[in-house]
């Protein structure tokens, strides 16, 4: 493996502001299944509500598969006017209490996972990261008209002590994500890492489901102790729910799907079992197109 530290550059002046702190690292990356765009919405909310500066810049040109995920370019009249290149960065954010924390955001690496995870592990050790945390949406066969459920996961059992109501999955095999690999890698270096999957109705998986994002943010803040204003997201989630209910009310086919899921949900128990949820997640992933090998 090439030297992991050669994969990034650090703003040394900004690093100095973290002296004496043990920050949380939140990691929210694009490119993997994120039902209801839960991670995307939370990422945008953190950037909108917290002061932020770029602390670490990764050499993403080594990590991105441009043929699988092509950057967007704008052609205007007779020339290429702009291009939006993928980035992988760690930002230093300041929460509402003045506490600094870190946010790893951008495109999920398409190559060099081990080297990238080793680089982040080194940074976590160097910066004194006390916890790495993430959250995402998992598409499930559940109705939006019933209480949402969550699956918590961590690389240390004590991190799950406050999630006794979390749904557990047993022996689930799914295509891996870099965030999952990072949590696994950090565990091998005794760096605490945890996360949550919010169970999103599969019929809302391809759109922004703000109620799920708001629940994901609450779980993230509870597990990390960060203070981030959420009133705007709560208000937006209420409006989003109203729009969803209105659209479903005007679609007999959609109403039939929701009714069937409600009946299944209510049949024998309040929530589906962990195995049922895991099976539904696996089914959804199996139906997704594999873009990795597409030119």
GILINCOR-V977295 format. One record per backbone hydrogen bond with DSSP energy under -1.0 kcal/mol. NH is the residue of the N-H (numbers start at 1). CO is the residue of the C=O. If there is no record, write none. Layout:
# GILINCOR-V977295
nh | co
NH | CO
NH | CO
This chain:
# GILINCOR-V977295
nh | co
6 | 3
7 | 4
9 | 57
11 | 55
12 | 10
15 | 11
16 | 12
18 | 15
19 | 16
21 | 18
25 | 131
26 | 102
27 | 133
28 | 104
30 | 106
35 | 137
36 | 205
37 | 34
38 | 35
41 | 37
42 | 38
43 | 39
44 | 40
45 | 41
46 | 42
47 | 43
48 | 44
49 | 45
50 | 46
53 | 92
55 | 90
56 | 90
57 | 9
58 | 88
59 | 7
60 | 58
62 | 59
63 | 60
64 | 60
69 | 65
74 | 82
76 | 79
78 | 76
79 | 76
81 | 74
82 | 74
84 | 72
89 | 105
90 | 56
91 | 103
92 | 53
93 | 101
94 | 51
95 | 99
96 | 227
98 | 95
101 | 93
102 | 24
103 | 91
104 | 26
105 | 89
107 | 87
108 | 30
110 | 63
116 | 112
117 | 113
118 | 114
119 | 115
120 | 116
121 | 117
122 | 118
123 | 119
124 | 120
125 | 121
126 | 122
127 | 123
129 | 124
130 | 23
132 | 192
133 | 25
134 | 194
136 | 196
138 | 198
140 | 200
142 | 140
146 | 143
151 | 197
153 | 195
155 | 193
159 | 156
160 | 157
161 | 158
163 | 160
166 | 163
167 | 150
181 | 177
182 | 178
183 | 179
184 | 180
185 | 181
186 | 182
187 | 183
188 | 184
189 | 186
190 | 187
191 | 186
194 | 132
195 | 153
196 | 134
197 | 151
198 | 136
199 | 149
200 | 138
202 | 140
204 | 201
207 | 204
209 | 36
213 | 209
214 | 210
215 | 211
216 | 212
217 | 213
218 | 214
219 | 215
220 | 216
221 | 217
222 | 218
223 | 219
224 | 220
225 | 221
234 | 230
235 | 231
236 | 232
237 | 233
238 | 234
239 | 235
240 | 236
241 | 237
242 | 238
243 | 239
244 | 240
245 | 241
246 | 242
247 | 243
248 | 244
249 | 245
251 | 248
255 | 251
256 | 252
257 | 253
258 | 254
259 | 255
260 | 256
261 | 257
262 | 258
263 | 259
264 | 260
265 | 261
266 | 262
267 | 263
277 | 273
278 | 274
279 | 275
280 | 276
281 | 277
282 | 278
283 | 279
284 | 280
285 | 281
286 | 282
287 | 283
288 | 285
294 | 291
